[in-house]
C-alpha cells in the first residue's frame, strides 16, 4: 500500500512511522497524512513482545508522539 501511495503522490512529502510500513491503510488527502491501522501496528510489535507490552509501547511511544503537522493518523480498527 505504501509503495502505491508514494507513487501516486510523487513529489509530496509523506511522513512515515518507522517500522510500520505494512500497517499503512491509506491517506487523508485533505491533510496529506498517512493513515495507519492500529491493529496492524500491534501485530507488528507483537513479533518482539507480548500483547500487553505491544499495547503499552504503541500507546506511549507511537500514538502519543506528535511530529508536526504531518503526524500520521491512527485508525483504531481494533484487533
Protein Blocks (a to p, Z undefined) as FASTA:
>chain_A
ZZmmmmmmgoiacdddehilmmpgbdcfklopacddfklmmmmmmmmmcfklmmmmmmmm
mmmpcgbjklccdddebZZ
